[in-house]
Amino acid sequence: MSNRKRVAVVTSGRFHLLDLARELHEQGHDVAFYSCAPRARATSFGLPAEAWRGLDSLCYPLYWVNQRAKSHILQRLSFAALQRAMARTLERRLAPCDGLIALSGLLPQANVRLCRRYGARLWIERGSRHYLSQMRILANIPGARPPRQAPPDGELADYANADRIVVPAAHVVRSFLEEGVSAGKLFCNPYGVDLRMFAPTPVPPVGTPPTIIMVGRWSYRKGCDLLTSAWRAMPGVRLCHVGPVDDCPLPMEQGFMHTDSVDQTALRAHYGQGHVFALASREEGLALVQAQALACGLRLVCTDRTGGEDLRQFLPDPNTVTVVPSDNVDALRSALKQSLDLARAEPAGLRDRFAGASEELSWRGYGRRYSDALRADLNFSTGMAV
């Protein structure tokens, strides 16, 4: 029997599941990608056109409304309508598959029906901590706006029904174990980075002020208030932010620079201006921007709830990444100062942090690890030798 597997990937938007679908196709699987991402956008990220599957026309405006809704009521109503529309599409259009990979909380009831129909294994993708752990952390962040979330019943049902739950970082694994989920049900696979888009940058010129870069949503959830406090205790240091502004106020002092969201292809130029990338998140799965910054040559300072710690295993010099406890401003400031000193002492030239380890940190490495685990699981379920 061929080891080529029929895999359906289901998600509401693009997320990392589009990268997953592309890489599983590259690994030789027969992939069908179901999403509200339009064909042109999906293929612009390298997904083969034949792997894209269209949804009912109603799905796209519902997804658009859900992503832009300001009120929680409208978010919930549009999400419920999107769930129904996507479930109807899949009931009619999902082809026979060996494995169904679905975003957690999106279609818990439909996932079960469809897997039973085709005898498929259900792999649930969860990018953040266990839902209950995440909610406890977020509830203790003063002033934070709750993130857009699938209803808890759907999340918890998916965890219970899944054959495997895929998570990106060790701290996420621990959150599931603490909630009683079996270790054998979890597969931890850190996300990759597009090495064609993110490549080594030169050391900033002599005379450039010590510069910290943060890319992402400026919010309490990402610990931007903590980062601001640490930076304010570091005279002469420049702090640059790229991304949207959420619930946390921007600093107004000299030395702080803000740039609104830019296309992903423009981020390398911003990374190239910095010495250190910082992420002070209180709660996150594995932020993709960390691997991007490392690929561009920056040192990384992050908390133990960002997934940055998991990237160490792939680096020739694990000390390129410094991990501090979340909510600890003093530890964050000390780590930033030390990393800035090391970065500014480096000789001129390209900053290549991967140095031969790039395959493991790439999306290709991510896809290979995923494919190996998927094949092993599907072969075991059918009694094939592995």
Secondary structure, DSSP 8 states (H G I E B T S, - for coil): --S--EEEEE-SS-TTHHHHHHHHHHTT-EEEEE-SS-HHHHHHTT--GGGEE---TTHHHHHHHHHH--SHHHHHHHHHHHHHHHHHHHHHH----SEEEEETTTSHHHHHHHHHHHT-EEEEE--SS-HHHHHHHHHTSTT--------HHHHHHHHHH-SEEEESSHHHHHHHHHTT--GGGEEE----B-TTTS---B---TT---EEEEES-BSTTTTHHHHHHHHHTSTT-EEEEES-B-SS----STTEEEE----GGGHHHHHTT-SEEEE--SS-S--HHHHHHHHTT-EEEEETTSSHHHHGGG-SSGGGEEEE-TT-HHHHHHHHHHHHHHHHTS-SSB--SSTT-HHHHBHHHHHHHHHHHHHHHHHHHTT---
